[in-house]
Amino acid sequence: MTDERDEQPEVTMDMQDAQEPDWVTKDARTLLERDSDLGAAEQAKRDAMEPAGQYISDPDDFPLTATIENYKGRVTVQLNGLVTLVKPKDKGYEMPERPVRTRLNFFRLSPDRRNKLVYGEDNKPTGEEMNIPDASTLRWLEAREAYKTLYGEEAKQDIQIVDFLTERPITFIMFQGRQGLGVSKLFVRK
């Protein structure tokens, strides 16, 4: 007794069918056979970011976390967590009804001074340094100044600065960078 399945012809697909589903027509594919507009893609990425401006941390509802590590030969503190927009840089930006929050990403500060590097035309470090502190050092100095503003005295240990940054509301001035919002300054209001 033969089974009907045994008599069915073998179904094969040639390579063209395997690469393009039936619903993709040659006409539809030609719509995207063009050079990508990298400038428009980059602009769309920037437009999707939260606006630049002043953000504040909220240690009660959205506490920042601090990761302390030895990063590239120096002690660094990386802050992570949500901050809330209080004042947009763009004066034409209308604040929505809901709070605008963004995440601090890749934000590092360090008590170990390093100088700002010199970059070449290819945007790569040349190996030379300027005699100016780098951004991580400057943000640490701002954090120390904020501590002094709030407590009226210098922190005696670096860990006091880290605790302060995670336990008190801190204002961050944020700018739109290539990889998202970056911190250009931090301070506290008395």
C-alpha positions as CSV (number, residue, x, y, z in Angstrom):
1,M,0.0,0.0,0.0
2,T,1.5,3.3,-1.0
3,D,1.0,6.5,0.9
4,E,-0.1,9.6,-1.1
5,R,2.7,11.5,0.4
6,D,5.2,9.2,-1.3
7,E,3.8,10.2,-4.7
8,Q,4.0,13.9,-4.2
9,P,6.7,15.6,-6.4
10,E,9.7,17.0,-4.4
11,V,9.4,20.8,-3.9
12,T,12.6,22.7,-4.3
13,M,13.3,26.4,-4.2
14,D,16.0,28.0,-6.3
15,M,18.4,30.5,-4.6
16,Q,16.5,33.5,-6.0
17,D,13.3,32.5,-4.1
18,A,15.2,31.9,-0.9
19,Q,16.7,35.4,-0.9
20,E,13.7,37.4,-1.7
21,P,10.2,36.7,-0.4
22,D,7.4,36.8,-2.9
23,W,6.0,40.1,-1.6
24,V,9.2,42.0,-2.5
25,T,8.9,43.1,-6.1
26,K,11.6,44.4,-8.3
27,D,9.8,47.8,-8.4
28,A,9.7,48.1,-4.6
29,R,13.3,47.2,-4.2
30,T,14.4,49.9,-6.7
31,L,12.9,52.5,-4.3
32,L,15.8,51.8,-1.9
33,E,18.6,51.2,-4.4
34,R,20.1,54.6,-3.8
35,D,22.8,56.1,-1.6
36,S,21.9,56.5,2.0
37,D,21.4,60.1,3.3
38,L,23.8,59.9,6.2
39,G,23.2,63.5,7.1
40,A,19.4,63.0,7.4
41,A,19.9,59.8,9.4
42,E,22.2,61.7,11.8
43,Q,19.8,64.6,12.1
44,A,16.9,62.2,12.8
45,K,19.0,60.6,15.6
46,R,19.7,64.0,17.2
47,D,16.0,65.0,16.8
48,A,15.0,61.8,18.7
49,M,17.1,62.7,21.7
50,E,15.7,64.6,24.7
51,P,16.5,68.3,24.5
52,A,19.7,69.8,25.8
53,G,19.4,72.0,28.9
54,Q,19.3,71.7,32.7
55,Y,18.4,68.4,34.2
56,I,18.2,67.6,37.9
57,S,18.6,64.3,39.8
58,D,16.0,63.1,42.2
59,P,17.6,60.9,44.9
60,D,14.3,60.1,46.5
61,D,12.4,58.8,43.4
62,F,15.1,58.1,40.9
63,P,18.4,57.7,42.8
64,L,21.6,57.8,40.8
65,T,24.0,54.8,41.2
66,A,27.8,55.2,41.3
67,T,30.2,52.6,39.9
68,I,33.8,53.2,41.1
69,E,36.5,51.5,39.1
70,N,40.0,51.7,37.8
71,Y,39.4,52.7,34.2
72,K,42.3,53.3,31.8
73,G,44.7,53.6,34.7
74,R,42.8,56.1,36.8
75,V,40.1,55.9,39.5
76,T,36.8,56.9,37.9
77,V,33.2,57.2,39.1
78,Q,30.5,56.5,36.6
79,L,27.0,57.9,37.5
80,N,24.0,56.2,36.0
81,G,20.3,56.9,36.4
82,L,17.4,59.1,35.4
83,V,17.5,62.9,35.5
84,T,14.6,65.2,34.8
85,L,14.5,68.3,32.5
86,V,13.9,71.5,34.4
87,K,15.0,74.1,31.8
88,P,15.5,73.4,28.1
89,K,18.4,75.1,26.3
90,D,16.2,75.7,23.2
91,K,14.0,78.6,24.1
92,G,11.4,77.5,21.5
93,Y,11.0,74.1,23.1
94,E,7.7,73.7,24.8
95,M,7.7,71.6,27.9
96,P,5.2,68.8,27.7
97,E,2.7,68.0,30.5
98,R,4.7,64.9,31.4
99,P,8.1,65.1,33.0
100,V,10.9,64.8,30.5
101,R,13.5,62.3,31.7
102,T,16.8,61.1,30.3
103,R,19.4,58.6,31.4
104,L,22.9,59.7,32.2
105,N,25.0,57.6,29.8
106,F,28.8,57.1,29.9
107,F,29.1,59.9,32.4
108,R,32.5,59.6,34.2
109,L,34.3,61.9,36.6
110,S,37.6,61.3,38.2
111,P,39.7,62.7,41.1
112,D,42.8,61.6,39.2
113,R,43.8,64.4,37.0
114,R,44.4,63.8,33.3
115,N,45.1,66.4,30.7
116,K,42.9,67.0,27.6
117,L,44.3,65.1,24.6
118,V,45.1,66.7,21.2
119,Y,43.1,65.2,18.4
120,G,44.1,65.2,14.7
121,E,42.0,65.9,11.6
122,D,40.9,62.2,11.7
123,N,39.4,62.7,15.2
124,K,41.9,60.4,16.7
125,P,44.3,61.3,19.6
126,T,47.7,62.3,18.4
127,G,49.4,61.2,21.6
128,E,50.0,64.9,22.7
129,E,48.3,66.5,25.6
130,M,47.3,70.1,26.4
131,N,48.1,71.5,29.8
132,I,44.3,71.7,30.5
133,P,42.4,69.2,32.7
134,D,40.2,66.8,30.7
135,A,36.3,66.7,31.1
136,S,36.4,63.9,33.8
137,T,38.7,66.0,35.9
138,L,36.7,69.2,35.4
139,R,33.4,67.4,36.4
140,W,35.1,66.1,39.6
141,L,36.3,69.7,40.4
142,E,32.7,70.9,39.9
143,A,31.4,68.1,42.1
144,R,33.9,69.2,44.9
145,E,32.7,72.8,44.5
146,A,29.1,71.7,44.7
147,Y,29.8,69.8,47.9
148,K,31.5,72.9,49.3
149,T,28.6,75.1,48.3
150,L,26.1,72.8,50.1
151,Y,28.1,72.0,53.2
152,G,30.3,75.0,53.6
153,E,33.5,73.0,53.7
154,E,35.8,70.9,51.6
155,A,35.2,67.1,51.5
156,K,38.0,65.4,53.4
157,Q,37.7,62.1,51.4
158,D,36.8,61.5,47.8
159,I,34.1,59.0,48.9
160,Q,32.2,61.9,50.4
161,I,31.9,63.4,46.9
162,V,30.5,60.1,45.5
163,D,28.0,59.8,48.4
164,F,27.0,63.5,47.9
165,L,26.4,62.9,44.1
166,T,24.0,60.0,44.8
167,E,22.2,61.4,47.9
168,R,21.5,65.1,47.0
169,P,19.7,66.7,44.0
170,I,22.4,67.7,41.5
171,T,21.8,69.9,38.5
172,F,23.4,68.8,35.2
173,I,23.9,71.0,32.2
174,M,23.4,68.6,29.2
175,F,24.4,69.0,25.6
176,Q,23.6,66.9,22.5
177,G,26.7,65.0,21.5
178,R,27.3,62.3,18.9
179,Q,26.3,59.5,21.3
180,G,23.5,61.1,23.1
181,L,23.2,63.7,25.8
182,G,26.5,64.5,27.6
183,V,27.2,66.5,30.7
184,S,29.0,69.8,30.3
185,K,28.7,71.1,33.9
186,L,27.2,70.1,37.2
187,F,26.3,72.1,40.3
188,V,23.9,72.4,43.2
189,R,21.6,75.2,44.3
190,K,21.7,76.1,48.0
